[in-house]
Amino acid sequence: MKAVITVIGKDKVGIIAEVSGFLAKKSVNILDISQTIMQDMFCMIMLVEFRDDDTVISDISGQLTELGKRMGLSIHLQREELFQSMHRI
């Protein structure tokens, strides 16, 4: 299953390392990543794939939200099909 992760917040050292390290520990594969800095705001979108069908996406989503809070960031995870349907014109 694929999902989209968004990360937004004040730029600081280690954001990509922390988020990607968390995903690696959960056996989540990063398929694509785009990040930019807008003034002092860090913005990243990741397309990820869950290799394990038993992975409960709500558990990972909650853990990412908590990681974001600890880092002073907004981190959200959505299933790819939900993300696609919400952003169709």
Biopython code that builds the backbone (N, CA, C, O; Angstrom):
import numpy as np
from Bio.PDB.StructureBuilder import StructureBuilder

atoms = [
    (1, "MET", "N", (0.835, -1.171, 0.000)),
    (1, "MET", "CA", (0.000, 0.000, 0.000)),
    (1, "MET", "C", (0.885, 1.242, 0.000)),
    (1, "MET", "O", (1.921, 1.283, 0.664)),
    (2, "LYS", "N", (0.462, 2.250, -0.753)),
    (2, "LYS", "CA", (1.203, 3.509, -0.822)),
    (2, "LYS", "C", (0.489, 4.592, -0.031)),
    (2, "LYS", "O", (-0.726, 4.551, 0.162)),
    (3, "ALA", "N", (1.283, 5.572, 0.429)),
    (3, "ALA", "CA", (0.744, 6.694, 1.185)),
    (3, "ALA", "C", (1.581, 7.937, 0.917)),
    (3, "ALA", "O", (2.703, 7.856, 0.416)),
    (4, "VAL", "N", (1.011, 9.090, 1.262)),
    (4, "VAL", "CA", (1.689, 10.375, 1.111)),
    (4, "VAL", "C", (1.896, 10.958, 2.508)),
    (4, "VAL", "O", (0.974, 11.016, 3.322)),
    (5, "ILE", "N", (3.128, 11.385, 2.762)),
    (5, "ILE", "CA", (3.463, 12.026, 4.035)),
    (5, "ILE", "C", (3.865, 13.462, 3.747)),
    (5, "ILE", "O", (4.692, 13.715, 2.871)),
    (6, "THR", "N", (3.279, 14.407, 4.484)),
    (6, "THR", "CA", (3.671, 15.806, 4.358)),
    (6, "THR", "C", (4.308, 16.248, 5.679)),
    (6, "THR", "O", (3.861, 15.871, 6.762)),
    (7, "VAL", "N", (5.357, 17.052, 5.559)),
    (7, "VAL", "CA", (6.075, 17.574, 6.729)),
    (7, "VAL", "C", (6.263, 19.069, 6.512)),
    (7, "VAL", "O", (6.829, 19.491, 5.504)),
    (8, "ILE", "N", (5.787, 19.865, 7.459)),
    (8, "ILE", "CA", (5.888, 21.323, 7.343)),
    (8, "ILE", "C", (6.277, 21.900, 8.700)),
    (8, "ILE", "O", (5.750, 21.488, 9.733)),
    (9, "GLY", "N", (7.191, 22.845, 8.689)),
    (9, "GLY", "CA", (7.567, 23.516, 9.922)),
    (9, "GLY", "C", (8.817, 24.355, 9.745)),
    (9, "GLY", "O", (9.399, 24.406, 8.661)),
    (10, "LYS", "N", (9.219, 25.004, 10.807)),
    (10, "LYS", "CA", (10.419, 25.840, 10.772)),
    (10, "LYS", "C", (11.631, 24.963, 10.462)),
    (10, "LYS", "O", (11.806, 23.903, 11.063)),
    (11, "ASP", "N", (12.458, 25.406, 9.533)),
    (11, "ASP", "CA", (13.617, 24.633, 9.105)),
    (11, "ASP", "C", (14.632, 24.502, 10.233)),
    (11, "ASP", "O", (14.901, 25.454, 10.966)),
    (12, "LYS", "N", (15.188, 23.295, 10.353)),
    (12, "LYS", "CA", (16.281, 23.047, 11.295)),
    (12, "LYS", "C", (17.014, 21.792, 10.845)),
    (12, "LYS", "O", (16.498, 21.025, 10.032)),
    (13, "VAL", "N", (18.174, 21.590, 11.353)),
    (13, "VAL", "CA", (19.012, 20.447, 11.003)),
    (13, "VAL", "C", (18.366, 19.146, 11.470)),
    (13, "VAL", "O", (17.870, 19.063, 12.594)),
    (14, "GLY", "N", (18.374, 18.123, 10.601)),
    (14, "GLY", "CA", (17.988, 16.778, 11.002)),
    (14, "GLY", "C", (16.570, 16.349, 10.718)),
    (14, "GLY", "O", (16.192, 15.233, 11.074)),
    (15, "ILE", "N", (15.769, 17.189, 10.092)),
    (15, "ILE", "CA", (14.373, 16.820, 9.844)),
    (15, "ILE", "C", (14.287, 15.582, 8.950)),
    (15, "ILE", "O", (13.613, 14.612, 9.296)),
    (16, "ILE", "N", (14.959, 15.612, 7.814)),
    (16, "ILE", "CA", (14.892, 14.473, 6.889)),
    (16, "ILE", "C", (15.457, 13.225, 7.560)),
    (16, "ILE", "O", (14.887, 12.142, 7.427)),
    (17, "ALA", "N", (16.549, 13.359, 8.267)),
    (17, "ALA", "CA", (17.165, 12.212, 8.943)),
    (17, "ALA", "C", (16.217, 11.605, 9.974)),
    (17, "ALA", "O", (16.086, 10.383, 10.054)),
    (18, "GLU", "N", (15.569, 12.436, 10.748)),
    (18, "GLU", "CA", (14.669, 11.950, 11.800)),
    (18, "GLU", "C", (13.454, 11.237, 11.211)),
    (18, "GLU", "O", (13.096, 10.145, 11.653)),
    (19, "VAL", "N", (12.823, 11.852, 10.216)),
    (19, "VAL", "CA", (11.621, 11.263, 9.618)),
    (19, "VAL", "C", (11.972, 9.989, 8.846)),
    (19, "VAL", "O", (11.291, 8.973, 8.988)),
    (20, "SER", "N", (13.018, 10.035, 8.039)),
    (20, "SER", "CA", (13.382, 8.849, 7.264)),
    (20, "SER", "C", (13.881, 7.722, 8.180)),
    (20, "SER", "O", (13.647, 6.549, 7.889)),
    (21, "GLY", "N", (14.556, 8.056, 9.263)),
    (21, "GLY", "CA", (14.991, 7.053, 10.230)),
    (21, "GLY", "C", (13.809, 6.365, 10.892)),
    (21, "GLY", "O", (13.811, 5.147, 11.074)),
    (22, "PHE", "N", (12.801, 7.148, 11.252)),
    (22, "PHE", "CA", (11.574, 6.586, 11.823)),
    (22, "PHE", "C", (10.930, 5.606, 10.845)),
    (22, "PHE", "O", (10.547, 4.498, 11.219)),
    (23, "LEU", "N", (10.818, 6.035, 9.577)),
    (23, "LEU", "CA", (10.193, 5.182, 8.562)),
    (23, "LEU", "C", (10.986, 3.901, 8.344)),
    (23, "LEU", "O", (10.397, 2.833, 8.178)),
    (24, "ALA", "N", (12.296, 3.991, 8.342)),
    (24, "ALA", "CA", (13.138, 2.805, 8.157)),
    (24, "ALA", "C", (12.901, 1.798, 9.276)),
    (24, "ALA", "O", (12.833, 0.596, 9.021)),
    (25, "LYS", "N", (12.773, 2.277, 10.512)),
    (25, "LYS", "CA", (12.526, 1.381, 11.648)),
    (25, "LYS", "C", (11.179, 0.670, 11.521)),
    (25, "LYS", "O", (10.997, -0.422, 12.059)),
    (26, "LYS", "N", (10.244, 1.286, 10.814)),
    (26, "LYS", "CA", (8.913, 0.708, 10.616)),
    (26, "LYS", "C", (8.817, -0.084, 9.308)),
    (26, "LYS", "O", (7.734, -0.534, 8.933)),
    (27, "SER", "N", (9.947, -0.254, 8.616)),
    (27, "SER", "CA", (10.010, -0.970, 7.322)),
    (27, "SER", "C", (9.138, -0.315, 6.254)),
    (27, "SER", "O", (8.527, -0.997, 5.431)),
    (28, "VAL", "N", (9.091, 1.019, 6.279)),
    (28, "VAL", "CA", (8.357, 1.787, 5.269)),
    (28, "VAL", "C", (9.374, 2.278, 4.246)),
    (28, "VAL", "O", (10.353, 2.934, 4.601)),
    (29, "ASN", "N", (9.139, 1.959, 2.975)),
    (29, "ASN", "CA", (10.054, 2.324, 1.895)),
    (29, "ASN", "C", (9.691, 3.695, 1.326)),
    (29, "ASN", "O", (8.525, 3.951, 1.025)),
    (30, "ILE", "N", (10.672, 4.571, 1.178)),
    (30, "ILE", "CA", (10.455, 5.884, 0.554)),
    (30, "ILE", "C", (10.635, 5.720, -0.949)),
    (30, "ILE", "O", (11.722, 5.387, -1.422)),
    (31, "LEU", "N", (9.550, 5.960, -1.699)),
    (31, "LEU", "CA", (9.583, 5.826, -3.155)),
    (31, "LEU", "C", (10.007, 7.117, -3.836)),
    (31, "LEU", "O", (10.720, 7.090, -4.839)),
    (32, "ASP", "N", (9.572, 8.242, -3.294)),
    (32, "ASP", "CA", (9.892, 9.543, -3.880)),
    (32, "ASP", "C", (9.838, 10.576, -2.770)),
    (32, "ASP", "O", (9.080, 10.443, -1.809)),
    (33, "ILE", "N", (10.651, 11.602, -2.921)),
    (33, "ILE", "CA", (10.700, 12.653, -1.907)),
    (33, "ILE", "C", (10.985, 13.987, -2.588)),
    (33, "ILE", "O", (11.820, 14.081, -3.487)),
    (34, "SER", "N", (10.273, 15.007, -2.140)),
    (34, "SER", "CA", (10.500, 16.355, -2.629)),
    (34, "SER", "C", (10.495, 17.272, -1.417)),
    (34, "SER", "O", (9.599, 17.209, -0.575)),
    (35, "GLN", "N", (11.502, 18.119, -1.345)),
    (35, "GLN", "CA", (11.549, 19.060, -0.220)),
    (35, "GLN", "C", (12.087, 20.387, -0.697)),
    (35, "GLN", "O", (12.878, 20.468, -1.636)),
    (36, "THR", "N", (11.633, 21.424, -0.020)),
    (36, "THR", "CA", (12.099, 22.770, -0.327)),
    (36, "THR", "C", (12.049, 23.608, 0.941)),
    (36, "THR", "O", (11.371, 23.263, 1.909)),
    (37, "ILE", "N", (12.770, 24.699, 0.915)),
    (37, "ILE", "CA", (12.732, 25.677, 2.002)),
    (37, "ILE", "C", (12.104, 26.945, 1.429)),
    (37, "ILE", "O", (12.603, 27.501, 0.451)),
    (38, "MET", "N", (11.020, 27.397, 2.032)),
    (38, "MET", "CA", (10.349, 28.628, 1.621)),
    (38, "MET", "C", (10.573, 29.641, 2.743)),
    (38, "MET", "O", (9.942, 29.575, 3.798)),
    (39, "GLN", "N", (11.497, 30.589, 2.487)),
    (39, "GLN", "CA", (11.999, 31.495, 3.516)),
    (39, "GLN", "C", (12.588, 30.636, 4.622)),
    (39, "GLN", "O", (13.626, 30.014, 4.393)),
    (40, "ASP", "N", (11.999, 30.563, 5.796)),
    (40, "ASP", "CA", (12.569, 29.697, 6.843)),
    (40, "ASP", "C", (11.676, 28.492, 7.151)),
    (40, "ASP", "O", (11.826, 27.845, 8.187)),
    (41, "MET", "N", (10.742, 28.202, 6.233)),
    (41, "MET", "CA", (9.820, 27.079, 6.420)),
    (41, "MET", "C", (10.263, 25.863, 5.601)),
    (41, "MET", "O", (10.505, 25.972, 4.399)),
    (42, "PHE", "N", (10.365, 24.726, 6.250)),
    (42, "PHE", "CA", (10.705, 23.460, 5.617)),
    (42, "PHE", "C", (9.418, 22.803, 5.145)),
    (42, "PHE", "O", (8.460, 22.683, 5.910)),
    (43, "CYS", "N", (9.393, 22.373, 3.869)),
    (43, "CYS", "CA", (8.220, 21.716, 3.293)),
    (43, "CYS", "C", (8.678, 20.450, 2.570)),
    (43, "CYS", "O", (9.547, 20.506, 1.700)),
    (44, "MET", "N", (8.090, 19.311, 2.937)),
    (44, "MET", "CA", (8.486, 18.046, 2.317)),
    (44, "MET", "C", (7.246, 17.198, 2.046)),
    (44, "MET", "O", (6.315, 17.147, 2.849)),
    (45, "ILE", "N", (7.264, 16.534, 0.890)),
    (45, "ILE", "CA", (6.242, 15.555, 0.542)),
    (45, "ILE", "C", (6.968, 14.269, 0.192)),
    (45, "ILE", "O", (7.926, 14.271, -0.580)),
    (46, "MET", "N", (6.497, 13.163, 0.773)),
    (46, "MET", "CA", (7.092, 11.858, 0.509)),
    (46, "MET", "C", (6.012, 10.903, 0.009)),
    (46, "MET", "O", (4.895, 10.888, 0.526)),
    (47, "LEU", "N", (6.355, 10.113, -0.996)),
    (47, "LEU", "CA", (5.512, 8.999, -1.401)),
    (47, "LEU", "C", (6.174, 7.760, -0.820)),
    (47, "LEU", "O", (7.334, 7.475, -1.117)),
    (48, "VAL", "N", (5.444, 7.025, 0.005)),
    (48, "VAL", "CA", (6.014, 5.864, 0.685)),
    (48, "VAL", "C", (5.183, 4.621, 0.392)),
    (48, "VAL", "O", (4.035, 4.695, -0.046)),
    (49, "GLU", "N", (5.811, 3.473, 0.652)),
    (49, "GLU", "CA", (5.126, 2.208, 0.440)),
    (49, "GLU", "C", (5.295, 1.338, 1.680)),
    (49, "GLU", "O", (6.403, 1.154, 2.184)),
    (50, "PHE", "N", (4.189, 0.816, 2.151)),
    (50, "PHE", "CA", (4.197, -0.116, 3.266)),
    (50, "PHE", "C", (4.349, -1.516, 2.703)),
    (50, "PHE", "O", (3.488, -1.983, 1.958)),
    (51, "ARG", "N", (5.426, -2.183, 3.048)),
    (51, "ARG", "CA", (5.684, -3.525, 2.523)),
    (51, "ARG", "C", (4.870, -4.580, 3.255)),
    (51, "ARG", "O", (4.532, -5.619, 2.688)),
    (52, "ASP", "N", (4.563, -4.316, 4.492)),
    (52, "ASP", "CA", (3.853, -5.279, 5.319)),
    (52, "ASP", "C", (2.359, -4.946, 5.299)),
    (52, "ASP", "O", (1.951, -3.876, 5.751)),
    (53, "ASP", "N", (1.553, -5.861, 4.777)),
    (53, "ASP", "CA", (0.113, -5.621, 4.701)),
    (53, "ASP", "C", (-0.542, -5.544, 6.075)),
    (53, "ASP", "O", (-1.661, -5.046, 6.200)),
    (54, "ASP", "N", (0.145, -6.032, 7.104)),
    (54, "ASP", "CA", (-0.407, -6.001, 8.453)),
    (54, "ASP", "C", (-0.188, -4.662, 9.143)),
    (54, "ASP", "O", (-0.705, -4.437, 10.237)),
    (55, "THR", "N", (0.571, -3.773, 8.515)),
    (55, "THR", "CA", (0.836, -2.460, 9.102)),
    (55, "THR", "C", (-0.480, -1.697, 9.250)),
    (55, "THR", "O", (-1.244, -1.566, 8.293)),
    (56, "VAL", "N", (-0.727, -1.210, 10.428)),
    (56, "VAL", "CA", (-1.931, -0.417, 10.676)),
    (56, "VAL", "C", (-1.567, 1.045, 10.446)),
    (56, "VAL", "O", (-0.828, 1.650, 11.222)),
    (57, "ILE", "N", (-2.106, 1.597, 9.358)),
    (57, "ILE", "CA", (-1.724, 2.949, 8.951)),
    (57, "ILE", "C", (-2.072, 3.983, 10.023)),
    (57, "ILE", "O", (-1.360, 4.976, 10.169)),
    (58, "SER", "N", (-3.150, 3.766, 10.769)),
    (58, "SER", "CA", (-3.519, 4.730, 11.811)),
    (58, "SER", "C", (-2.478, 4.751, 12.942)),
    (58, "SER", "O", (-2.240, 5.800, 13.540)),
    (59, "ASP", "N", (-1.861, 3.602, 13.236)),
    (59, "ASP", "CA", (-0.810, 3.568, 14.259)),
    (59, "ASP", "C", (0.405, 4.376, 13.820)),
    (59, "ASP", "O", (0.937, 5.183, 14.582)),
    (60, "ILE", "N", (0.838, 4.149, 12.576)),
    (60, "ILE", "CA", (1.993, 4.878, 12.039)),
    (60, "ILE", "C", (1.677, 6.370, 11.962)),
    (60, "ILE", "O", (2.512, 7.210, 12.298)),
    (61, "SER", "N", (0.461, 6.689, 11.518)),
    (61, "SER", "CA", (0.051, 8.088, 11.407)),
    (61, "SER", "C", (0.120, 8.782, 12.765)),
    (61, "SER", "O", (0.633, 9.896, 12.870)),
    (62, "GLY", "N", (-0.389, 8.133, 13.792)),
    (62, "GLY", "CA", (-0.352, 8.705, 15.138)),
    (62, "GLY", "C", (1.068, 8.885, 15.642)),
    (62, "GLY", "O", (1.383, 9.884, 16.290)),
    (63, "GLN", "N", (1.925, 7.917, 15.345)),
    (63, "GLN", "CA", (3.319, 8.015, 15.768)),
    (63, "GLN", "C", (4.039, 9.144, 15.034)),
    (63, "GLN", "O", (4.874, 9.833, 15.621)),
    (64, "LEU", "N", (3.720, 9.337, 13.749)),
    (64, "LEU", "CA", (4.306, 10.450, 12.999)),
    (64, "LEU", "C", (3.819, 11.793, 13.540)),
    (64, "LEU", "O", (4.588, 12.751, 13.617)),
    (65, "THR", "N", (2.546, 11.860, 13.913)),
    (65, "THR", "CA", (2.008, 13.088, 14.508)),
    (65, "THR", "C", (2.754, 13.417, 15.794)),
    (65, "THR", "O", (3.112, 14.571, 16.030)),
    (66, "GLU", "N", (2.989, 12.404, 16.623)),
    (66, "GLU", "CA", (3.731, 12.606, 17.868)),
    (66, "GLU", "C", (5.179, 13.023, 17.600)),
    (66, "GLU", "O", (5.709, 13.906, 18.274)),
    (67, "LEU", "N", (5.811, 12.388, 16.618)),
    (67, "LEU", "CA", (7.169, 12.778, 16.231)),
    (67, "LEU", "C", (7.197, 14.249, 15.820)),
    (67, "LEU", "O", (8.091, 15.001, 16.209)),
    (68, "GLY", "N", (6.202, 14.642, 15.025)),
    (68, "GLY", "CA", (6.101, 16.041, 14.603)),
    (68, "GLY", "C", (5.966, 16.996, 15.772)),
    (68, "GLY", "O", (6.599, 18.052, 15.791)),
    (69, "LYS", "N", (5.150, 16.636, 16.742)),
    (69, "LYS", "CA", (4.974, 17.492, 17.922)),
    (69, "LYS", "C", (6.294, 17.667, 18.670)),
    (69, "LYS", "O", (6.643, 18.773, 19.083)),
    (70, "ARG", "N", (7.026, 16.558, 18.838)),
    (70, "ARG", "CA", (8.310, 16.630, 19.537)),
    (70, "ARG", "C", (9.310, 17.505, 18.781)),
    (70, "ARG", "O", (10.162, 18.154, 19.389)),
    (71, "MET", "N", (9.199, 17.515, 17.448)),
    (71, "MET", "CA", (10.149, 18.273, 16.633)),
    (71, "MET", "C", (9.640, 19.669, 16.284)),
    (71, "MET", "O", (10.364, 20.438, 15.653)),
    (72, "GLY", "N", (8.426, 20.012, 16.674)),
    (72, "GLY", "CA", (7.858, 21.314, 16.343)),
    (72, "GLY", "C", (7.419, 21.390, 14.887)),
    (72, "GLY", "O", (7.485, 22.452, 14.268)),
    (73, "LEU", "N", (6.966, 20.252, 14.336)),
    (73, "LEU", "CA", (6.555, 20.169, 12.932)),
    (73, "LEU", "C", (5.134, 19.653, 12.825)),
    (73, "LEU", "O", (4.591, 19.087, 13.773)),
    (74, "SER", "N", (4.543, 19.852, 11.669)),
    (74, "SER", "CA", (3.269, 19.242, 11.332)),
    (74, "SER", "C", (3.557, 18.090, 10.372)),
    (74, "SER", "O", (4.033, 18.316, 9.259)),
    (75, "ILE", "N", (3.272, 16.856, 10.793)),
    (75, "ILE", "CA", (3.499, 15.686, 9.952)),
    (75, "ILE", "C", (2.173, 14.952, 9.788)),
    (75, "ILE", "O", (1.523, 14.590, 10.768)),
    (76, "HIS", "N", (1.783, 14.740, 8.528)),
    (76, "HIS", "CA", (0.518, 14.052, 8.235)),
    (76, "HIS", "C", (0.752, 12.928, 7.243)),
    (76, "HIS", "O", (1.584, 13.040, 6.344)),
    (77, "LEU", "N", (0.014, 11.850, 7.416)),
    (77, "LEU", "CA", (0.084, 10.702, 6.528)),
    (77, "LEU", "C", (-1.317, 10.407, 5.998)),
    (77, "LEU", "O", (-2.281, 10.370, 6.762)),
    (78, "GLN", "N", (-1.421, 10.197, 4.688)),
    (78, "GLN", "CA", (-2.689, 9.818, 4.068)),
    (78, "GLN", "C", (-2.445, 8.694, 3.072)),
    (78, "GLN", "O", (-1.421, 8.671, 2.390)),
    (79, "ARG", "N", (-3.382, 7.771, 2.991)),
    (79, "ARG", "CA", (-3.304, 6.761, 1.935)),
    (79, "ARG", "C", (-3.278, 7.466, 0.583)),
    (79, "ARG", "O", (-3.920, 8.501, 0.405)),
    (80, "GLU", "N", (-2.541, 6.909, -0.359)),
    (80, "GLU", "CA", (-2.399, 7.541, -1.670)),
    (80, "GLU", "C", (-3.745, 7.754, -2.343)),
    (80, "GLU", "O", (-3.978, 8.820, -2.912)),
    (81, "GLU", "N", (-4.630, 6.779, -2.296)),
    (81, "GLU", "CA", (-5.923, 6.928, -2.982)),
    (81, "GLU", "C", (-6.773, 8.028, -2.357)),
    (81, "GLU", "O", (-7.505, 8.714, -3.070)),
    (82, "LEU", "N", (-6.692, 8.208, -1.045)),
    (82, "LEU", "CA", (-7.417, 9.300, -0.400)),
    (82, "LEU", "C", (-6.816, 10.637, -0.797)),
    (82, "LEU", "O", (-7.541, 11.579, -1.117)),
    (83, "PHE", "N", (-5.482, 10.719, -0.778)),
    (83, "PHE", "CA", (-4.800, 11.946, -1.187)),
    (83, "PHE", "C", (-5.171, 12.319, -2.623)),
    (83, "PHE", "O", (-5.471, 13.478, -2.909)),
    (84, "GLN", "N", (-5.151, 11.334, -3.526)),
    (84, "GLN", "CA", (-5.481, 11.579, -4.940)),
    (84, "GLN", "C", (-6.918, 12.060, -5.095)),
    (84, "GLN", "O", (-7.171, 13.008, -5.838)),
    (85, "SER", "N", (-7.856, 11.430, -4.413)),
    (85, "SER", "CA", (-9.264, 11.818, -4.557)),
    (85, "SER", "C", (-9.532, 13.204, -3.988)),
    (85, "SER", "O", (-10.396, 13.919, -4.496)),
    (86, "MET", "N", (-8.809, 13.595, -2.946)),
    (86, "MET", "CA", (-9.004, 14.919, -2.360)),
    (86, "MET", "C", (-8.420, 16.024, -3.222)),
    (86, "MET", "O", (-8.836, 17.177, -3.103)),
    (87, "HIS", "N", (-7.461, 15.701, -4.092)),
    (87, "HIS", "CA", (-6.769, 16.730, -4.852)),
    (87, "HIS", "C", (-7.053, 16.661, -6.353)),
    (87, "HIS", "O", (-6.274, 17.160, -7.165)),
    (88, "ARG", "N", (-8.165, 16.044, -6.708)),
    (88, "ARG", "CA", (-8.576, 16.037, -8.115)),
    (88, "ARG", "C", (-9.353, 17.289, -8.433)),
    (88, "ARG", "O", (-10.096, 17.809, -7.600)),
    (89, "ILE", "N", (-9.173, 17.768, -9.646)),
    (89, "ILE", "CA", (-9.914, 18.958, -10.084)),
    (89, "ILE", "C", (-11.178, 18.516, -10.785)),
    (89, "ILE", "O", (-11.958, 19.354, -11.237)),
]
sb = StructureBuilder()
sb.init_structure("model")
sb.init_model(0)
sb.init_chain("A")
sb.init_seg("    ")
for serial, (resi, resn, name, xyz) in enumerate(atoms, 1):
    if name == "N":
        sb.init_residue(resn, " ", resi, " ")
    sb.init_atom(name, np.array(xyz, "f"), 0.0, 1.0, " ", f" {name:<3s}", serial, name[0])
structure = sb.get_structure()
